[in-house]
Amino acid sequence: MRSRYSAFVILDPEYLRRTWHASTRPASLELDPDMQWRRLDILGTSKGGPLDTTGTVEFAAHYRSDGERGVQREHSRFVREDKRWYYVDGDVL
C-alpha cells in the first residue's frame, strides 16, 4: 500500500499498473500532476499476513489540489500471487 501511495506522489503510473491485478488493471493510467499527495494514514488492515493470499487496507490519503485540501478514504482489496501483492479494487468511503 505504501509503495503504491509513493507511486502516486512521484507520478509513476507504470509502477501502479505493475502492482495492479491483471483482472482489474486498466489499459492505461494518467495521473494528475496538479494533485499533490501530502500524507498517507493506514486506518486498518485485515489479513495480509505471511500465510494469507488476500488482504484489505483502509486508508486516508491527504492531498491538495487547486489550493484546496482533501482526503481520499478507501477500503482496498489485495491478493497475493507468486509471493507478490497486487491491488485488486477498492471502495471509496
Backbone as CSV, one residue per row, in Angstrom:
resi,resn,N_x,N_y,N_z,CA_x,CA_y,CA_z,C_x,C_y,C_z
1,MET,0.821,-1.187,0.000,0.000,0.000,0.000,0.864,1.249,0.000
2,ARG,1.869,1.270,0.852,2.714,2.466,0.930,3.489,2.694,-0.368
3,SER,3.926,1.621,-1.004,4.667,1.800,-2.260,3.750,2.336,-3.360
4,ARG,2.498,1.910,-3.361,1.555,2.430,-4.361,1.261,3.900,-4.102
5,TYR,1.113,4.282,-2.834,0.926,5.689,-2.499,2.118,6.500,-2.998
6,SER,3.329,5.996,-2.745,4.544,6.696,-3.191,4.560,6.856,-4.706
7,ALA,4.050,5.860,-5.432,3.990,5.955,-6.893,3.051,7.075,-7.331
8,PHE,1.967,7.284,-6.603,1.090,8.422,-6.904,1.824,9.733,-6.641
9,VAL,2.581,9.787,-5.554,3.307,11.011,-5.195,4.309,11.386,-6.280
10,ILE,5.062,10.404,-6.789,6.116,10.700,-7.772,5.639,10.530,-9.219
11,LEU,4.335,10.316,-9.394,3.731,10.199,-10.734,4.355,9.063,-11.538
12,ASP,4.264,7.850,-11.008,4.818,6.659,-11.657,3.686,5.692,-12.027
13,PRO,2.970,5.965,-13.128,1.841,5.108,-13.494,2.258,3.684,-13.855
14,GLU,3.462,3.493,-14.346,3.888,2.137,-14.719,4.028,1.242,-13.491
15,TYR,4.544,1.797,-12.389,4.613,1.002,-11.156,3.205,0.646,-10.689
16,LEU,2.304,1.598,-10.751,0.929,1.333,-10.335,0.308,0.228,-11.181
17,ARG,0.540,0.258,-12.467,-0.005,-0.789,-13.343,0.628,-2.148,-13.040
18,ARG,1.942,-2.176,-12.754,2.623,-3.443,-12.440,2.121,-4.054,-11.138
19,THR,1.645,-3.234,-10.211,1.179,-3.738,-8.918,-0.338,-3.854,-8.864
20,TRP,-0.997,-3.709,-10.000,-2.448,-3.816,-10.122,-2.749,-5.206,-10.657
21,HIS,-3.682,-5.914,-10.075,-4.001,-7.273,-10.519,-4.493,-7.258,-11.962
22,ALA,-4.057,-8.242,-12.734,-4.393,-8.296,-14.164,-5.898,-8.305,-14.422
23,SER,-6.679,-8.838,-13.500,-8.133,-8.929,-13.708,-8.837,-7.568,-13.644
24,THR,-8.200,-6.576,-13.049,-8.843,-5.260,-12.914,-7.948,-4.112,-13.382
25,ARG,-6.757,-4.429,-13.864,-5.787,-3.404,-14.276,-6.291,-2.622,-15.487
26,PRO,-6.246,-1.301,-15.434,-6.647,-0.503,-16.597,-5.594,-0.591,-17.705
27,ALA,-6.029,-0.398,-18.929,-5.110,-0.449,-20.066,-4.085,0.678,-19.996
28,SER,-4.502,1.814,-19.488,-3.581,2.943,-19.317,-4.005,3.703,-18.065
29,LEU,-3.108,4.536,-17.611,-3.372,5.280,-16.386,-2.694,6.632,-16.488
30,GLU,-3.474,7.689,-16.378,-2.925,9.038,-16.400,-3.094,9.651,-15.019
31,LEU,-2.003,10.159,-14.477,-2.029,10.778,-13.167,-2.054,12.293,-13.315
32,ASP,-2.739,12.952,-12.408,-2.891,14.399,-12.435,-1.672,15.057,-11.789
33,PRO,-0.839,15.742,-12.566,0.357,16.366,-11.987,0.042,17.513,-11.031
34,ASP,-1.187,18.023,-11.049,-1.575,19.092,-10.134,-2.023,18.565,-8.769
35,MET,-2.213,17.248,-8.673,-2.612,16.640,-7.407,-1.356,16.453,-6.560
36,GLN,-1.323,17.073,-5.406,-0.169,16.977,-4.504,-0.555,16.107,-3.312
37,TRP,-0.065,14.871,-3.323,-0.344,13.953,-2.224,0.554,14.319,-1.058
38,ARG,-0.015,14.486,0.134,0.698,15.012,1.293,0.983,13.985,2.377
39,ARG,0.044,13.045,2.613,0.225,12.120,3.732,-0.679,10.912,3.550
40,LEU,-0.180,9.763,3.999,-0.960,8.536,3.977,-1.135,8.038,5.403
41,ASP,-2.388,7.821,5.796,-2.689,7.228,7.094,-3.326,5.869,6.868
42,ILE,-2.724,4.816,7.430,-3.325,3.491,7.385,-4.278,3.402,8.571
43,LEU,-5.560,3.228,8.284,-6.585,3.235,9.320,-6.904,1.838,9.841
44,GLY,-6.630,0.825,9.028,-6.894,-0.542,9.453,-6.494,-1.533,8.389
45,THR,-6.257,-2.761,8.822,-5.922,-3.839,7.897,-6.653,-5.104,8.330
46,SER,-6.815,-6.006,7.389,-7.395,-7.310,7.658,-6.646,-8.325,6.817
47,LYS,-6.265,-9.406,7.451,-5.451,-10.440,6.796,-4.190,-9.796,6.230
48,GLY,-3.654,-10.375,5.152,-2.444,-9.814,4.553,-1.164,-10.287,5.213
49,GLY,-1.267,-11.296,6.052,-0.091,-11.817,6.739,0.694,-12.794,5.881
50,PRO,1.765,-13.353,6.441,2.651,-14.242,5.676,1.972,-15.476,5.080
51,LEU,0.899,-15.951,5.686,0.231,-17.154,5.186,-1.067,-16.857,4.435
52,ASP,-1.409,-15.583,4.307,-2.650,-15.186,3.638,-2.445,-14.971,2.143
53,THR,-3.526,-15.161,1.397,-3.499,-14.871,-0.043,-4.350,-13.648,-0.374
54,THR,-5.073,-13.135,0.609,-5.862,-11.919,0.427,-5.632,-10.997,1.620
55,GLY,-5.945,-9.747,1.410,-5.847,-8.783,2.495,-6.555,-7.505,2.110
56,THR,-6.887,-6.714,3.126,-7.516,-5.425,2.880,-6.791,-4.352,3.672
57,VAL,-6.868,-3.140,3.155,-6.289,-1.975,3.823,-7.299,-0.843,3.730
58,GLU,-7.576,-0.226,4.858,-8.367,1.000,4.846,-7.399,2.146,5.092
59,PHE,-7.469,3.163,4.228,-6.513,4.262,4.339,-7.186,5.603,4.104
60,ALA,-6.472,6.641,4.513,-6.846,8.021,4.198,-5.621,8.672,3.574
61,ALA,-5.754,9.116,2.331,-4.670,9.790,1.611,-5.018,11.270,1.518
62,HIS,-4.184,12.094,2.118,-4.423,13.532,2.166,-3.740,14.202,0.972
63,TYR,-4.425,15.173,0.387,-3.889,15.827,-0.811,-4.278,17.301,-0.837
64,ARG,-3.629,18.011,-1.758,-4.007,19.387,-2.106,-4.179,19.422,-3.618
65,SER,-5.223,20.096,-4.041,-5.488,20.251,-5.467,-6.168,21.591,-5.668
66,ASP,-5.639,22.377,-6.580,-6.184,23.717,-6.841,-6.297,24.543,-5.559
67,GLY,-5.320,24.397,-4.671,-5.291,25.163,-3.437,-6.220,24.658,-2.345
68,GLU,-6.957,23.616,-2.624,-7.895,23.048,-1.653,-7.335,21.761,-1.070
69,ARG,-7.603,21.545,0.207,-7.210,20.297,0.858,-8.323,19.268,0.716
70,GLY,-7.915,18.008,0.654,-8.898,16.941,0.578,-8.336,15.652,1.139
71,VAL,-9.215,14.681,1.304,-8.838,13.362,1.795,-9.571,12.318,0.970
72,GLN,-8.824,11.340,0.488,-9.450,10.196,-0.165,-9.360,9.021,0.791
73,ARG,-10.527,8.531,1.216,-10.577,7.344,2.073,-11.036,6.180,1.228
74,GLU,-10.362,5.049,1.425,-10.687,3.874,0.620,-10.454,2.613,1.429
75,HIS,-11.243,1.607,1.130,-11.064,0.256,1.653,-10.618,-0.580,0.452
76,SER,-9.329,-0.917,0.400,-8.728,-1.568,-0.763,-8.561,-3.063,-0.541
77,ARG,-8.722,-3.825,-1.620,-8.537,-5.272,-1.590,-7.289,-5.652,-2.382
78,PHE,-6.524,-6.582,-1.814,-5.290,-7.067,-2.415,-5.296,-8.588,-2.442
79,VAL,-4.586,-9.147,-3.418,-4.361,-10.600,-3.470,-2.866,-10.850,-3.628
80,ARG,-2.431,-11.990,-3.102,-1.032,-12.375,-3.270,-0.965,-13.513,-4.276
81,GLU,-0.097,-13.338,-5.270,0.175,-14.371,-6.274,1.678,-14.416,-6.489
82,ASP,2.230,-15.610,-6.489,3.674,-15.780,-6.696,4.481,-14.884,-5.753
83,LYS,4.069,-14.862,-4.485,4.770,-14.130,-3.421,4.737,-12.609,-3.570
84,ARG,3.862,-12.093,-4.438,3.739,-10.639,-4.625,2.301,-10.220,-4.385
85,TRP,2.140,-9.043,-3.786,0.812,-8.495,-3.535,0.391,-7.599,-4.691
86,TYR,-0.892,-7.720,-5.072,-1.462,-6.925,-6.151,-2.756,-6.258,-5.682
87,TYR,-2.902,-4.992,-6.042,-4.144,-4.261,-5.783,-5.221,-4.819,-6.707
88,VAL,-6.383,-5.127,-6.159,-7.497,-5.616,-6.971,-8.504,-4.490,-7.221
89,ASP,-9.054,-3.948,-6.160,-10.013,-2.853,-6.273,-10.245,-2.265,-4.895
90,GLY,-11.109,-1.264,-4.863,-11.398,-0.639,-3.575,-12.718,0.092,-3.585
91,ASP,-13.213,0.314,-2.392,-14.435,1.078,-2.198,-14.062,2.428,-1.597
92,VAL,-14.398,3.496,-2.298,-14.149,4.837,-1.770,-15.168,5.097,-0.680
93,LEU,-14.677,5.539,0.457,-15.555,5.757,1.627,-15.940,7.214,1.763
